[in-house]
């Protein structure tokens, strides 16, 4: 298994400028107020309608159509702070499995687009995915990034500290850096296996993340087809300009 699939991805100039304006206040607020160094930032669906109605989202759907992906994904944001205390590269992320509706449903994969920050971030995966029966996994509560007074839940590895959790998980089975480059390429990444994001903390970072529930195996079928689809994917930028 290769738990990622990279594709060329560019927004039109209009859509790119629109996303810059939209994410600037989110980045600023997260840097000042968020309790965690990095996290998922979610807003009520009704307050996200401008994103779903935007040309940017239409361009995303056009890329998916070329790939034959029919599921319309959920728009989410991952935001990372510029760290005051720098750590040796990489700053180790938290090993977890992506879920929603509490932990009732699993996000099988995401399409991650880098909208701000450095592109040398590393993603790692472990061959750990049985949430119900693997004794290394458990569900915890943690403060929400946009409202620390409220708690969310997630599935992660046992351990009181990040270092303990990495010891519990052991050595990752897969790793990959440079999965996304600003307005140049993006990657589908598998999220129903235990994974973590390691980044350097030099600059604020913003990922527009599209969440899917389609089985990862459907993406695997595309792997050999993507090179043939490059011309169509690259042509989309001109189409929307």
SULFENVEN-V845318 format. One line per field, one symbol per residue. ss: DSSP state (2 for helix, 1 for strand, 0 for the rest). A space follows every 10 residues. Layout:
ss: ???
//
This chain:
ss: 0001111100 0022222222 2222222222 2220000111 1000222222 2200222222 2222222000 0001111111 0000000000 1000011011 0000110011 1111110000 0111100000 0000001111 1110000000 1111111000 0222222220 0001111000 1000111111 0000111110 0000111111 1100022222 0000022222 2222222222 0
//
